[in-house]
Amino acid sequence: MEPLIAFVSTTLVLRLLGRLKFERFDAWRPAMRGGLTALFITTGVVHFVPGFRESMIAMVPPGLPWPAVLVAVTGVLELAGAIGLWVRPFKRAAAVCLVLLMLAMFPANIYAALNGVEFNGAAPDPLLQRTLIEILWLGAAVAVATEPAARQREPAEAAEVRVSAGRS
């Protein structure tokens, strides 16, 4: 539930800040990019926190090799994706890669839900609830991946000069 709270609260706070003062967040996609960053920092860090890490290892479906390594790699990928969302040349690729990562990791959530794998002592989310949350995150990541490129803003003086020159 904490990752959902991180995503929703960060998205809403950034959207509100966009309406009030910070123009860069005065649209849903940039605000959701911030929400996804909060989400993946939260979940990425937990891959390395004792107690949570062991729970994530237990979520890895049997048959997949090296569960501890898979948990570490996915944690690093989540953190890298969170950072990549803010690096202009990589933000679209980071969002696409996070979509693919979520799809690749979802079977672990299914396995945990169907087999009652506890998460640091807490019962797993029911499968329907977890699936709906995953759809929300996938939708947000797709929205961020398809976000139009920001236009470079020119200083007001340059725009004024260009308009004046066009009138003569």
Contact map, one row per residue, 1 for C-alpha under 8 A:
111110000000000000000000000000000000000000000000000000000000000000000000000000000000000000000000000000000000000000000000000000000000000000000000000000000000000000000000
111111000000000000000000000000000000000000000000000000000000000000000000000000000000000000000000000000000000000000000000000000000000000000000000000000000000000000000000
111111100000000000000000000000000000011101100000000000000000000000000000000000000000000000000000000000000000000000000000000000000000000000000000000000000000000000000000
111111110000000000000000000000000000001000000000000000000000000000000000000000000000000000000000000000000000000000000000000000000000100000000000000000000000000000000000
111111111000000000000000000000000000000000000000000000000000000000000000000000000000000000000000000000000000000000000000000000000000000000000000000000000000000000000000
011111111100000000000000000000000010011001000000000000000000000000000000000000000000000000000000000000000000000000000000000000000000000000000000000000000000000000000000
001111111110000000000000000000010111111000000000000000000000000000000000000000000000000000000000000000000000000000000000000000000000000000000000000000000000000000000000
000111111111000000000000000000000010000000000000000000000000000000000000000000000000000000000000000000000000000000000000000000000000000000000000000000000000000000000000
000011111111100000000000000000000010000000000000000000000000000000000000000000000000000000000000000000000000000000000000000000000000000000000000000000000000000000000000
000001111111110000000000000000110110010000000000000000000000000000000000000000000000000000000000000000000000000000000000000000000000000000000000000000000000000000000000
000000111111111000000000000100111110000000000000000000000000000000000000000000000000000000000000000000000000000000000000000000000000000000000000000000000000000000000000
000000011111111100000000000000100000000000000000000000000000000000000000000000000000000000000000000000000000000000000000000000000000000000000000000000000000000000000000
000000001111111110000000000000000000000000000000000000000000000000000000000000000000000000000000000000000000000000000000000000000000000000000000000000000000000000000000
000000000111111111000000100000100100000000000000000000000000000000000000000000000000000000000000000000000000000000000000000000000000000000000000000000000000000000000000
000000000011111111100000111100100000000000000000000000000000000000000000000000000000000000000000000000000000000000000000000000000000000000000000000000000000000000000000
000000000001111111110000010000000000000000000000000000000000000000000000000000000000000000000000000000000000000000000000000000000000000000000000000000000000000000000000
000000000000111111111100110000000000000000000000000000000000000000000000000000000000000000000000000000000000000000000000000000000000000000000000000000000000000000000000
000000000000011111111111111000000000000000000000000000000000000000000000000000000000000000000000000000000000000000000000000000000000000000000000000000000000000000000000
000000000000001111111110110000000000000000000000000000000000000000000000000000000000000000000000000000000000000000000000000000000000000000000000000000000000000000000000
000000000000000111111100000000000000000000000000000000000000000000000000000000000000000000000000000000000000000000000000000000000000000000000000000000000000000000000000
000000000000000011111110000000000000000000000000000000000000000000000000000000000000000000000000000000000000000000000000000000000000000000000000000000000000000000000000
000000000000000011111111110000000000000000000000000000000000000000000000000000000000000000000000000000000000000000000000000000000000000000000000000000000000000000000000
000000000000000001101111110000000000000000000000000000000000000000000000000000000000000000000000000000000000000000000000000000000000000000000000000000000000000000000000
000000000000000001000111111001000000000000000000000000000000000000000000000000000000000000000000000000000000000000000000000000000000000000000000000000000000000000000000
000000000000011011100111111101100000000000000000000000000000000000000000000000000000000000000000000000000000000000000000000000000000000000000000000000000000000000000000
000000000000001111100111111101100000000000000000000000000000000000000000000000000000000000000000000000000000000000000000000000000000000000000000000000000000000000000000
000000000000001001000001111111100000000000000000000000000000000000000000000000000000000000000000000000000000000000000000000000000000000000000000000000000000000000000000
000000000010001000000000111111110000000000000000000000000000000000000000000000000000000000000000000000000000000000000000000000000000000000000000000000000000000000000000
000000000000000000000000001111111000000000000000000000000000000000000000000000000000000000000000000000000000000000000000000000000000000000010011001000000000000000000000
000000000000000000000001111111111100000000000000000000000000000000000000000000000000000000000000000000000000000000000000000000000000000000000001000000000000000000000000
000000000111011000000000111111111110000000000000000000000000000000000000000000000000000000000000000000000000000000000000000000000000000000000000000000000000000000000000
000000100110000000000000000111111111000000000000000000000000000000000000000000000000000000000000000000000000000000000000000000000000000000011001000000000000000000000000
000000000010000000000000000011111111100000000000000000000000000000000000000000000000100000000000000000000000000000000000000000000000000000011001000000000000000000000000
000000100110010000000000000001111111110000000000000000000000000000000000000000000000000000000000000000000000000000000000000000000000000000000000000000000000000000000000
000001111110000000000000000000111111111000000000000000000000000000000000000000000000000000000000000000000000000000000000000000000000000000000000000000000000000000000000
000000100000000000000000000000011111111100000000000000000000000000000000000000000100000000000000000000000000000000000000000000000000000010011000000000000000000000000000
000000100000000000000000000000001111111110000000000000000000000000000000000000001110100000000000000000000000000000000000000000000000000000000000000000000000000000000000
001001100100000000000000000000000111111111000000000000000000000000000000000000000100000000000000000000000000000000000000000000000000000000000000000000000000000000000000
001101100000000000000000000000000011111111100000000000000000000000000000000000000000000000000000000000000000000000000000000000000000000000000000000000000000000000000000
001000000000000000000000000000000001111111110000000000000000000000000000000001101100000000000000000000000000000000000000000000000000000000000000000000000000000000000000
000000000000000000000000000000000000111111111000000000000000000000000000000001100100000000000000000000000000000000000000000000000000000000000000000000000000000000000000
001001000000000000000000000000000000011111111100000000000000000000000000000000000000000000000000000000000000000000000000000000000000000000000000000000000000000000000000
001000000000000000000000000000000000001111111110000000000000000000000000001001000000000000000000000000000000000000000000000000000000000000000000000000000000000000000000
000000000000000000000000000000000000000111111111000000000000000000000000011111100000000000000000000000000000000000000000000000000000000000000000000000000000000000000000
000000000000000000000000000000000000000011111111100000000000000000000000001000100000000000000000000000000000000000000000000000000000000000000000000000000000000000000000
000000000000000000000000000000000000000001111111100110000000000000000000001000000000000000000000000000000000000000000000000000000000000000000000000000000000000000000000
000000000000000000000000000000000000000000111111100110010000000000000011011000000000000000000000000000000000000000000000000000000000000000000000000000000000000000000000
000000000000000000000000000000000000000000011111110110000000000000000001001000000000000000000000000000000000000000000000000000000000000000000000000000000000000000000000
000000000000000000000000000000000000000000001111111110000000000000000000000000000000000000000000000000000000000000000000000000000000000000000000000000000000000000000000
000000000000000000000000000000000000000000000001111111000000000000000000000000000000000000000000000000000000000000000000000000000000000000000000000000000000000000000000
000000000000000000000000000000000000000000000000111111100000000000000000000000000000000000000000000000000000000000000001000000000000000000000000000000000000000000000000
000000000000000000000000000000000000000000000111111111110000000000000000000000000000000000000000000000000000000000000011000000000000000000000000000000000000000000000000
000000000000000000000000000000000000000000000111111111111000000000000010000000000000000000000000000000000000000000000000000000000000000000000000000000000000000000000000
000000000000000000000000000000000000000000000000011111111100000000000000000000000000000000000000000000000000000000000001000000000000000000000000000000000000000000000000
000000000000000000000000000000000000000000000000001111111110000000000000000000000000000000000000000000000000000000001111000000000000000000000000000000000000000000000000
000000000000000000000000000000000000000000000010000111111111000000000010000000000000000000000000000000000000000000000010000000000000000000000000000000000000000000000000
000000000000000000000000000000000000000000000000000011111111000000110010000000000000000000000000000000000000000000000000000000000000000000000000000000000000000000000000
000000000000000000000000000000000000000000000000000001111111100000100000000000000000000000000000000000000000000000001000000000000000000000000000000000000000000000000000
000000000000000000000000000000000000000000000000000000111111100000000000000000000000000000000000000000000001101100001000000000000000000000000000000000000000000000000000
000000000000000000000000000000000000000000000000000000011111110100100000000000000000000000000000000000000001001000000000000000000000000000000000000000000000000000000000
000000000000000000000000000000000000000000000000000000000111111100000000000000000000000000000000000000000011001000000000000000000000000000000000000000000000000000000000
000000000000000000000000000000000000000000000000000000000001111100000000000000000000000000000000000000000000000000000000000000000000000000000000000000000000000000000000
000000000000000000000000000000000000000000000000000000000000111110000000000000000000000000000000000000000000000000000000000000000000000000000000000000000000000000000000
000000000000000000000000000000000000000000000000000000000001111111100000000000000000000000000000000000000000000000000000000000000000000000000000000000000000000000000000
000000000000000000000000000000000000000000000000000000000000001111100000000000000000000000000000000000000000000000000000000000000000000000000000000000000000000000000000
000000000000000000000000000000000000000000000000000000000000000111111100000000000000000000000000000000000000000000000000000000000000000000000000000000000000000000000000
000000000000000000000000000000000000000000000000000000001101000111111110000000000000000000000000000000000000000000000000000000000000000000000000000000000000000000000000
000000000000000000000000000000000000000000000000000000001000000001111111000000000000000000000000000000000000000000000000000000000000000000000000000000000000000000000000
000000000000000000000000000000000000000000000000000000000000000001111111100000000000000000000000000000000000000000000000000000000000000000000000000000000000000000000000
000000000000000000000000000000000000000000000000000000000000000001111111110000000000000000000000000000000000000000000000000000000000000000000000000000000000000000000000
000000000000000000000000000000000000000000000010000010011000000000111111111000000000000000000000000000000000000000000000000000000000000000000000000000000000000000000000
000000000000000000000000000000000000000000000011000000000000000000011111111100000000000000000000000000000000000000000000000000000000000000000000000000000000000000000000
000000000000000000000000000000000000000000000000000000000000000000001111111110000000000000000000000000000000000000000000000000000000000000000000000000000000000000000000
000000000000000000000000000000000000000000010010000000000000000000000111111111000000000000000000000010000000000000000000000000000000000000000000000000000000000000000000
000000000000000000000000000000000000000000111111000000000000000000000011111111100000000000000000000000000000000000000000000000000000000000000000000000000000000000000000
000000000000000000000000000000000000000000010000000000000000000000000001111111110000000000000000000000000000000000000000000000000000000000000000000000000000000000000000
000000000000000000000000000000000000000000010000000000000000000000000000111111111000000000000000000000000000000000000000000000000000000000000000000000000000000000000000
000000000000000000000000000000000000000110110000000000000000000000000000011111111100000000000000010000000000000000000000000000000000000000000000000000000000000000000000
000000000000000000000000000000000000000110011000000000000000000000000000001111111110000000000000000000000000000000000000000000000000000000000000000000000000000000000000
000000000000000000000000000000000000000000000000000000000000000000000000000111111111000000000000000000000000000000000000000000000000000000000000000000000000000000000000
000000000000000000000000000000000000100100000000000000000000000000000000000011111111100000000110110000000000000000000000000000000000000000000000000000000000000000000000
000000000000000000000000000000000001110110000000000000000000000000000000000001111111110000000100000000000000000000000000000000000000000000000000000000000000000000000000
000000000000000000000000000000000000100000000000000000000000000000000000000000111111111000000000000000000000000000000000000000000000000000000000000000000000000000000000
000000000000000000000000000000000000000000000000000000000000000000000000000000011111111101100100000000000000000000000000000000000000000000000000000000000000000000000000
000000000000000000000000000000001000100000000000000000000000000000000000000000001111111101110110000000000000000000000000000000000000000000000000000000000000000000000000
000000000000000000000000000000000000000000000000000000000000000000000000000000000111111101100000000000000000000000000000000000000000000000000000000000000000000000000000
000000000000000000000000000000000000000000000000000000000000000000000000000000000011111111100000000000000000000000000000000000000000000000000000000000000000000000000000
000000000000000000000000000000000000000000000000000000000000000000000000000000000001111111100000000000000000000000000000000000000000000000000000000000000000000000000000
000000000000000000000000000000000000000000000000000000000000000000000000000000000000001111110000000000000000000000000000000000000000000000000000000000000000000000000000
000000000000000000000000000000000000000000000000000000000000000000000000000000000001111111111100000000000000000000000000000000000000000000000000000000000000000000000000
000000000000000000000000000000000000000000000000000000000000000000000000000000000001111111111110000000000000000000000000000000000000000000000000100000000000000000000000
000000000000000000000000000000000000000000000000000000000000000000000000000000000000100011111111000000000000000000000000000000000000000000000001111000000000000000000000
000000000000000000000000000000000000000000000000000000000000000000000000000000000000000001111111100000000000000000000000000000000000000000000000100000000000000000000000
000000000000000000000000000000000000000000000000000000000000000000000000000000001101100001111111110000000000000000000000000000000000000000000000100000000000000000000000
000000000000000000000000000000000000000000000000000000000000000000000000000000001000100000111111111000000000000000000000000000000000000000001101100000000000000000000000
000000000000000000000000000000000000000000000000000000000000000000000000000000000000000000011111111100000000000000000000000000000000000000001100100000000000000000000000
000000000000000000000000000000000000000000000000000000000000000000000000000000001000000000001111111110000000000000000000000000000000000000000000000000000000000000000000
000000000000000000000000000000000000000000000000000000000000000000000000000001001000000000000111111111000000000000000000000000000000000000001000000000000000000000000000
000000000000000000000000000000000000000000000000000000000000000000000000000000000000000000000011111111100000000000000000000000000000000001001100000000000000000000000000
000000000000000000000000000000000000000000000000000000000000000000000000000000000000000000000001111111110000000000000000000000000000000000000000000000000000000000000000
000000000000000000000000000000000000000000000000000000000000000000000000010000000000000000000000111111111000000000000000000000000000000000000000000000000000000000000000
000000000000000000000000000000000000000000000000000000000000000000000000000000000000000000000000011111111100000000000000000000000000010001000000000000000000000000000000
000000000000000000000000000000000000000000000000000000000000000000000000000000000000000000000000001111111110000000000000000000000000000000000000000000000000000000000000
000000000000000000000000000000000000000000000000000000000000000000000000000000000000000000000000000111111110000000000000000000000000000000000000000000000000000000000000
000000000000000000000000000000000000000000000000000000000000000000000000000000000000000000000000000011111111100000000000000000000000000000000000000000000000000000000000
000000000000000000000000000000000000000000000000000000000000000000000000000000000000000000000000000001111111110000000000000000000000000000000000000000000000000000000000
000000000000000000000000000000000000000000000000000000000000100000000000000000000000000000000000000000111111111000000000000000000000000000000000000000000000000000000000
000000000000000000000000000000000000000000000000000000000011100000000000000000000000000000000000000000001111111100000000000000000000000000000000000000000000000000000000
000000000000000000000000000000000000000000000000000000000010000000000000000000000000000000000000000000001111111110000000000000100100000000000000000000000000000000000000
000000000000000000000000000000000000000000000000000000000000000000000000000000000000000000000000000000000111111111000000000000100000000000000000000000000000000000000000
000000000000000000000000000000000000000000000000000000000011100000000000000000000000000000000000000000000011111111101000000000000000000000000000000000000000000000000000
000000000000000000000000000000000000000000000000000000000010000000000000000000000000000000000000000000000001111111111100000100000000000000000000000000000000000000000000
000000000000000000000000000000000000000000000000000000000000000000000000000000000000000000000000000000000000111111111000000111100000000000000000000000000000000000000000
000000000000000000000000000000000000000000000000000000000000000000000000000000000000000000000000000000000000011111110000000000100000000000000000000000000000000000000000
000000000000000000000000000000000000000000000000000000000000000000000000000000000000000000000000000000000000001111111000000000000000000000000000000000000000000000000000
000000000000000000000000000000000000000000000000000000000000000000000000000000000000000000000000000000000000000111111100001100000000000000000000000000000000000000000000
000000000000000000000000000000000000000000000000000000100110000000000000000000000000000000000000000000000000001110111110001100000000000000000000000000000000000000000000
000000000000000000000000000000000000000000000000000000100000000000000000000000000000000000000000000000000000000100011111111100000000000000000000000000000000000000000000
000000000000000000000000000000000000000000000000000100110000000000000000000000000000000000000000000000000000000000001111111100000000000000000000000000000000000000000000
000000000000000000000000000000000000000000000000001101100000000000000000000000000000000000000000000000000000000000000111110000000000000000000000000000000000000000000000
000000000000000000000000000000000000000000000000000000000000000000000000000000000000000000000000000000000000000000000111111000000000000000000000000000000000000000000000
000000000000000000000000000000000000000000000000000000000000000000000000000000000000000000000000000000000000000000000111111100000000000000000000000000000000000000000000
000000000000000000000000000000000000000000000000000000000000000000000000000000000000000000000000000000000000000000011110111110000000000000000000000000000000000000000000
000000000000000000000000000000000000000000000000000000000000000000000000000000000000000000000000000000000000000110011110011111000000000000000000000000000000000000000000
000000000000000000000000000000000000000000000000000000000000000000000000000000000000000000000000000000000000000010000000001111101100000000000000000000000000000000000000
000000000000000000000000000000000000000000000000000000000000000000000000000000000000000000000000000000000000000010000000000111111100000000000000000000000000000000000000
000000000000000000000000000000000000000000000000000000000000000000000000000000000000000000000000000000000000110011000000000011111110000000000000000000000000000000000000
000000000000000000000000000000000000000000000000000000000000000000000000000000000000000000000000000000000000000000000000000001111111000000000000000000000000000000000000
000000000000000000000000000000000000000000000000000000000000000000000000000000000000000000000000000000000000000000000000000011111111100000000000000000000000000000000000
000000000000000000000000000000000000000000000000000000000000000000000000000000000000000000000000000000000000100000000000000011111111110000000000000000000000000000000000
000000000000000000000000000000000000000000000000000000000000000000000000000000000000000000000000000000000000000000000000000000111111111000000000000000000000000000000000
000000000000000000000000000000000000000000000000000000000000000000000000000000000000000000000000000000000000000000000000000000011111111100000000000000000000000000000000
000100000000000000000000000000000000000000000000000000000000000000000000000000000000000000000000000000000000000000000000000000001111111110000000000000000000000000000000
000000000000000000000000000000000000000000000000000000000000000000000000000000000000000000000000000001000000000000000000000000000111111111000000000000000000000000000000
000000000000000000000000000000000000000000000000000000000000000000000000000000000000000000000000000000000000000000000000000000000011111111100000000000000000000000000000
000000000000000000000000000000000000000000000000000000000000000000000000000000000000000000000000000000000000000000000000000000000001111111110000000000000000000000000000
000000000000000000000000000000000001000000000000000000000000000000000000000000000000000000000000000000000000000000000000000000000000111111111000000000000000000000000000
000000000000000000000000000000000000000000000000000000000000000000000000000000000000000000000000001001000000000000000000000000000000011111111100000000000000000000000000
000000000000000000000000000000000000000000000000000000000000000000000000000000000000000000000000000000000000000000000000000000000000001111111110000000000000000000000000
000000000000000000000000000010011001000000000000000000000000000000000000000000000000000000000000000000000000000000000000000000000000000111111111000000000000000000000000
000000000000000000000000000000011001000000000000000000000000000000000000000000000000000000000011011000000000000000000000000000000000000011111111100000000000000000000000
000000000000000000000000000000000000000000000000000000000000000000000000000000000000000000000011001000000000000000000000000000000000000001111111110000000000000000000000
000000000000000000000000000010000000000000000000000000000000000000000000000000000000000000000000000000000000000000000000000000000000000000111111111000000000000000000000
000000000000000000000000000011011000000000000000000000000000000000000000000000000000000000010010000000000000000000000000000000000000000000011111111000000000000000000000
000000000000000000000000000000000000000000000000000000000000000000000000000000000000000000111111000000000000000000000000000000000000000000001111111000000000000000000000
000000000000000000000000000000000000000000000000000000000000000000000000000000000000000000010000000000000000000000000000000000000000000000000111111100000000000000000000
000000000000000000000000000010000000000000000000000000000000000000000000000000000000000000010000000000000000000000000000000000000000000000000011111110000000000000000000
000000000000000000000000000000000000000000000000000000000000000000000000000000000000000000000000000000000000000000000000000000000000000000000000011111000000000000000000
000000000000000000000000000000000000000000000000000000000000000000000000000000000000000000000000000000000000000000000000000000000000000000000000001111100000000000000000
000000000000000000000000000000000000000000000000000000000000000000000000000000000000000000000000000000000000000000000000000000000000000000000000000111110000000000000000
000000000000000000000000000000000000000000000000000000000000000000000000000000000000000000000000000000000000000000000000000000000000000000000000000011111000000000000000
000000000000000000000000000000000000000000000000000000000000000000000000000000000000000000000000000000000000000000000000000000000000000000000000000001111100000000000000
000000000000000000000000000000000000000000000000000000000000000000000000000000000000000000000000000000000000000000000000000000000000000000000000000000111110000000000000
000000000000000000000000000000000000000000000000000000000000000000000000000000000000000000000000000000000000000000000000000000000000000000000000000000011111011000000000
000000000000000000000000000000000000000000000000000000000000000000000000000000000000000000000000000000000000000000000000000000000000000000000000000000001111111000000000
000000000000000000000000000000000000000000000000000000000000000000000000000000000000000000000000000000000000000000000000000000000000000000000000000000000111111100000000
000000000000000000000000000000000000000000000000000000000000000000000000000000000000000000000000000000000000000000000000000000000000000000000000000000000011111110000000
000000000000000000000000000000000000000000000000000000000000000000000000000000000000000000000000000000000000000000000000000000000000000000000000000000000111111111000000
000000000000000000000000000000000000000000000000000000000000000000000000000000000000000000000000000000000000000000000000000000000000000000000000000000000111111111100000
000000000000000000000000000000000000000000000000000000000000000000000000000000000000000000000000000000000000000000000000000000000000000000000000000000000001111111110000
000000000000000000000000000000000000000000000000000000000000000000000000000000000000000000000000000000000000000000000000000000000000000000000000000000000000111111111000
000000000000000000000000000000000000000000000000000000000000000000000000000000000000000000000000000000000000000000000000000000000000000000000000000000000000011111111100
000000000000000000000000000000000000000000000000000000000000000000000000000000000000000000000000000000000000000000000000000000000000000000000000000000000000001111111110
000000000000000000000000000000000000000000000000000000000000000000000000000000000000000000000000000000000000000000000000000000000000000000000000000000000000000111111111
000000000000000000000000000000000000000000000000000000000000000000000000000000000000000000000000000000000000000000000000000000000000000000000000000000000000000011111111
000000000000000000000000000000000000000000000000000000000000000000000000000000000000000000000000000000000000000000000000000000000000000000000000000000000000000001111111
000000000000000000000000000000000000000000000000000000000000000000000000000000000000000000000000000000000000000000000000000000000000000000000000000000000000000000111111
000000000000000000000000000000000000000000000000000000000000000000000000000000000000000000000000000000000000000000000000000000000000000000000000000000000000000000011111
